[in-house]
Amino acid sequence: MSDHVLITGGAGFIGSHLADELLAAGYRVRVLDNLCEQIHPDRRPPSYLDPQVELQIGDVRDEQAVVRALQGIDAVFHFAAKVGVGQSMYQIRDYVDVNENGTAVLLQALTEHPVKRLIVASSMSIYGEGLYLDPDGSLVEEKSRELEQLQQSVWELSDERGRRLRPIPTPENKRPALSSIYALNKYVQERQCLMVGQAYGIPTVALRFFNVYGTRQALSNPYTGVLAIFASRLLNDKPPRIFEDGLQLRDFVHVSDVAAACRLALEAGDSGGQVYNIGSGTRTTVREVALRLAAVMGKEQIAPEITRRFRMGDIRHCFADILLAQEVLGYRPRIRFENGLAELTEWLEGQIAVDRVEMAGYELASRGLTV
């Protein structure tokens, strides 16, 4: 009989795609999800969730719900989390409660109901700024931007002599630089899972996702991925709103590649106790993303709004070095960005997006979190 896999938070964007990936590979899939209103406004199971998935509605912070969900389970993907750098800076208690305490409840249950493997969804936000080289070719990994330079619209990082630093792909061994509550949550989740996994003999893998995009993102959630936020604005004939100058470099990875990486992490026998970057291995500016999305949506006339403002906790450049995942997991990103955008645009036709970007902007600005 095939392994039985639990995905916490599996009714969401990435989790549901992973469920499809696992079902196609012959696994049985159970999902534990509380159908959070910010992701599921009607609090109903989403229509995209495969009917073969056994959905248990419950909160990862509820010990009884977690124990019930673990019955007969061979492996766990822990995806249940509140997501969003900006929101984490003013919903601090909620983010810590769901992301850290929820993980603790799951791990406590796993000490009594051990599984063959645990995979936790982590984030590139742990790195803060990505890895850089100075003009002499030396690595720079503990550099951040000062508030004074941001207030003067000096966006790029420089060394002590004022020389501009050059961003390069960020590997897993870069030291964390936690610049938001969400980043801290994700780092704590990683350490919790890896620590307990080692202590109880549960092979554990942490996957640091970069900027994941694709179908099923919550278009009305203003704290979701940037592509979904831009799509929501464009669907409402409003310009995508971009912080700083729009030349920030990011790594956009298609959700189907992420789902494939998750399955590989489940199946790779010698991958336990390790952290892996899951990205596309390419870099794109945020401004280019907005322009290309508008083009494929047929809304080239709507130019992005470059605000030249910044948000507390934001970083300048970070994109993935995926060599370790390639070598150990056999991970190979397949979806080219232009093809992923075309698929996303096709899905967007007929979707309804409530534009809450203005509301989110007010929440941040009223607390002094944007300047």
C-alpha positions in Angstrom: 0.0 0.0 0.0 1.3 3.5 -0.8 2.5 5.9 1.9 -0.1 8.1 3.5 1.0 11.8 3.6 -0.3 14.7 5.7 0.0 18.3 4.5 -0.8 20.9 7.1 -2.1 24.0 5.3 -2.7 21.8 2.3 -5.8 23.6 1.1 -3.7 26.7 0.2 -1.7 27.7 -2.8 1.4 25.6 -2.6 -0.1 22.8 -0.5 -2.9 22.1 -3.0 -0.4 21.8 -5.8 1.7 19.5 -3.7 -1.4 17.3 -3.1 -1.8 17.0 -6.9 1.8 16.1 -7.3 1.7 13.4 -4.6 -1.6 11.9 -5.8 -0.2 11.7 -9.4 2.8 9.8 -7.9 0.5 7.3 -6.1 0.5 8.6 -2.6 -2.6 8.9 -0.4 -3.0 12.5 0.8 -4.7 14.0 3.9 -4.9 17.7 4.5 -5.3 19.6 7.8 -6.4 23.2 7.2 -8.4 25.7 9.1 -9.5 27.5 5.9 -8.3 30.8 7.1 -10.5 33.7 6.0 -7.6 35.7 4.5 -6.9 32.8 2.1 -10.4 31.3 1.8 -12.8 34.3 2.2 -15.9 32.0 2.3 -14.3 29.6 4.7 -15.3 26.7 2.4 -13.1 24.0 0.9 -11.7 25.4 -2.4 -13.0 23.9 -5.6 -9.4 23.3 -6.9 -8.7 20.8 -4.1 -8.7 17.3 -5.6 -11.7 15.1 -4.4 -9.2 12.3 -3.7 -7.7 14.5 -0.9 -9.1 13.7 2.6 -9.7 17.2 4.1 -9.8 17.5 7.8 -10.8 21.0 8.9 -8.8 22.0 11.9 -6.2 24.3 13.3 -2.5 23.2 13.7 -2.6 24.9 17.1 -5.3 22.4 18.2 -3.6 19.4 19.8 -6.6 17.1 19.3 -7.0 18.1 15.6 -3.3 17.5 15.0 -3.3 14.1 16.8 -6.4 13.1 14.8 -4.8 14.2 11.5 -1.6 12.1 12.3 -3.4 8.8 12.6 -2.0 6.3 10.1 0.3 8.9 8.5 3.7 8.0 7.2 5.1 11.4 6.3 4.3 15.1 7.1 4.6 18.3 5.1 4.3 21.2 7.4 3.0 24.1 5.4 0.4 25.7 7.8 1.6 29.3 8.4 0.6 32.9 8.3 2.5 34.4 5.4 3.6 38.0 4.8 6.6 40.1 5.8 4.7 43.4 6.1 1.7 42.0 8.0 4.0 40.1 10.4 5.4 43.4 11.6 2.0 44.5 13.1 0.3 41.2 13.8 3.2 40.0 15.9 1.3 37.8 18.4 -0.8 36.1 15.7 2.3 35.3 13.6 4.2 33.9 16.5 1.2 31.9 17.7 0.4 30.3 14.4 3.9 29.8 13.0 5.9 29.0 16.1 3.4 27.7 18.6 1.5 25.8 15.8 4.8 24.1 14.9 5.4 23.2 18.5 2.0 21.6 18.8 2.7 19.5 15.7 6.2 18.4 16.9 4.8 17.5 20.4 2.4 15.2 18.7 5.1 13.7 16.5 7.0 12.7 19.6 4.1 10.3 20.3 3.2 9.5 16.7 6.6 9.5 14.8 6.7 9.4 11.0 9.1 8.3 8.4 9.9 11.9 7.2 9.0 15.5 8.0 9.4 18.3 5.5 8.9 21.9 6.6 8.2 24.9 4.3 10.7 27.6 5.0 11.5 30.9 3.3 14.2 32.9 1.6 13.3 35.7 4.0 15.6 34.0 6.5 18.6 35.3 4.6 17.7 39.0 4.8 19.9 40.5 2.2 21.4 37.9 -0.2 25.0 37.2 -0.7 27.3 40.0 -2.2 30.8 40.5 -3.6 32.8 43.6 -3.0 34.9 45.1 -5.8 37.9 43.1 -4.5 36.0 39.9 -5.0 35.5 39.2 -1.3 32.2 37.7 0.0 29.9 40.1 2.0 27.1 38.4 3.9 26.4 40.5 6.9 25.4 43.8 5.3 22.2 45.7 5.6 20.8 49.1 4.6 20.6 51.9 7.1 17.4 53.9 7.6 19.2 57.1 6.8 20.3 55.9 3.3 16.8 54.6 2.6 15.3 57.9 3.5 17.6 59.5 0.9 16.5 56.9 -1.7 19.9 55.2 -1.8 18.8 51.7 -2.5 21.9 49.7 -3.3 24.3 48.3 -0.8 27.9 49.7 -0.5 30.9 48.8 1.5 32.6 51.0 4.2 34.5 52.8 1.4 31.3 53.6 -0.5 31.9 51.1 -3.2 28.8 49.4 -4.6 28.4 45.7 -3.8 27.4 43.1 -6.4 24.7 40.6 -5.6 25.4 37.0 -6.4 23.3 33.8 -5.9 22.7 33.0 -2.2 23.6 29.5 -0.9 22.2 27.8 2.1 25.3 28.4 4.2 24.8 32.1 4.2 24.2 33.2 7.8 20.6 34.2 8.6 19.8 38.0 8.8 16.3 38.1 10.2 14.7 41.4 9.3 11.0 40.7 10.0 8.9 38.7 12.4 7.9 36.4 9.5 11.6 35.7 8.8 12.2 35.0 12.5 9.2 32.7 12.5 10.5 30.7 9.6 13.9 30.4 11.1 12.4 29.2 14.4 10.2 26.7 12.5 13.3 25.3 10.7 15.3 24.9 13.9 12.3 23.4 15.8 11.7 20.8 13.1 15.4 19.9 12.5 16.1 19.7 16.2 13.2 17.5 17.1 13.7 15.4 14.0 17.3 14.6 15.0 16.3 13.9 18.6 13.5 11.5 17.7 15.0 9.9 14.7 12.7 11.5 12.1 14.5 12.4 8.9 13.7 16.1 8.5 14.1 18.5 5.6 13.6 22.3 5.5 12.9 23.8 2.1 13.6 27.5 1.7 11.1 28.7 -1.0 11.9 31.8 -3.0 9.2 33.8 -4.7 6.6 31.2 -5.6 4.0 32.1 -8.2 1.3 30.3 -10.2 -2.4 29.5 -10.2 -4.5 29.3 -7.0 -2.8 32.2 -5.2 -5.2 34.2 -3.1 -5.7 37.2 -5.3 -7.6 39.2 -2.6 -4.9 38.7 0.0 -2.6 41.9 -0.2 0.1 40.0 1.7 0.5 37.1 -0.7 3.2 36.8 -3.4 4.1 39.9 -5.4 2.9 38.4 -8.7 -0.6 37.8 -7.3 -0.7 41.3 -5.8 0.3 42.8 -9.2 -2.3 40.6 -10.9 -5.0 41.8 -8.5 -4.2 45.4 -9.3 -4.2 44.8 -13.1 -7.5 42.9 -13.0 -9.0 46.0 -11.4 -7.3 48.2 -14.0 -5.0 49.8 -11.4 -1.2 50.1 -11.7 1.0 47.6 -9.8 2.5 49.5 -6.9 6.3 49.0 -6.6 8.4 50.0 -3.6 11.8 51.7 -4.0 12.9 51.9 -7.7 11.7 48.5 -8.9 15.2 47.2 -9.6 15.2 44.8 -6.7 16.3 41.3 -7.8 14.3 38.3 -6.9 14.0 34.6 -7.9 10.5 33.7 -9.2 9.8 29.9 -9.2 6.7 28.2 -10.6 4.6 26.4 -8.1 4.7 23.1 -10.0 8.5 23.2 -9.7 8.1 23.7 -6.0 5.7 20.8 -5.7 8.1 18.6 -7.6 10.9 19.7 -5.2 8.8 18.7 -2.2 8.1 15.3 -3.6 11.8 14.8 -4.3 12.6 15.8 -0.7 10.2 13.1 0.5 11.8 10.5 -1.7 15.5 11.3 -1.5 16.7 8.9 1.1 19.9 10.7 2.2 18.5 14.3 2.3 17.5 14.4 6.0 18.8 16.9 8.4 19.4 19.4 5.7 18.1 22.8 4.3 17.6 23.4 0.6 17.0 26.4 -1.5 14.0 26.0 -3.9 14.1 28.6 -6.6 14.4 28.9 -10.3 18.1 29.8 -10.3 17.4 32.9 -12.3 17.0 36.6 -11.3 14.4 39.1 -12.4 13.7 42.7 -11.3 10.4 43.5 -9.7 9.8 46.2 -12.2 10.3 43.7 -15.1 7.9 41.3 -13.5 5.2 44.0 -13.4 5.8 45.0 -17.0 5.8 41.4 -18.3 2.7 40.5 -16.4 0.8 43.6 -17.8 1.9 42.6 -21.3 0.7 39.0 -21.2 -2.6 40.2 -19.6 -3.1 42.7 -22.5 -2.8 45.7 -20.1 0.4 47.2 -21.4 -1.2 50.7 -21.1 -1.2 50.4 -17.3 2.3 51.4 -16.3 3.5 50.3 -12.8 3.6 53.0 -10.1 7.2 53.3 -8.8 6.6 54.7 -5.3 10.2 55.3 -4.2 9.1 54.4 -0.7 10.3 51.5 1.3 8.9 49.0 3.8 10.5 48.1 7.1 11.9 44.6 6.8 12.3 44.7 3.0 15.6 43.7 1.5 17.3 44.8 -1.8 18.5 41.7 -3.6 18.1 37.9 -3.0 18.1 35.1 -5.5 18.8 31.4 -5.1 21.8 29.2 -5.5 20.1 25.9 -6.1 23.1 23.7 -6.6 22.6 21.7 -3.4 19.0 20.8 -4.3 20.1 19.8 -7.7 22.9 17.6 -6.5 21.1 15.9 -3.5 17.5 16.0 -4.5 17.8 15.8 -8.3 15.8 19.0 -8.5 15.5 20.6 -11.9 13.2 23.6 -12.5 11.2 23.1 -15.6 8.9 26.0 -16.1 10.4 29.1 -17.9 9.1 32.4 -16.5 7.4 33.4 -19.7 5.5 30.1 -19.8 4.5 30.4 -16.2 3.2 33.9 -16.8 1.1 32.6 -19.8 -0.4 29.9 -17.6 -1.1 32.3 -14.8 -2.8 34.8 -17.2 -5.1 32.0 -18.6 -6.1 31.2 -15.1 -6.8 34.8 -14.2 -9.5 35.1 -16.9 -12.7 34.9 -15.0 -11.1 35.3 -11.6 -12.4 37.9 -9.2 -9.9 39.9 -7.2 -10.8 42.3 -4.5 -8.1 44.9 -4.5 -7.0 45.4 -0.9 -3.6 46.9 -1.6 -4.7 50.4 -0.5 -5.9 49.0 2.8 -2.7 47.1 3.4 -0.7 50.2 2.5 -2.7 52.2 5.1 -2.1 49.5 7.8 1.6 49.7 7.2 1.9 53.5 6.9 -0.3 54.2 9.9 2.3 52.2 12.0 5.3 53.9 10.5 6.3 50.7 8.7 6.6 52.5 5.3 8.7 55.6 4.6 
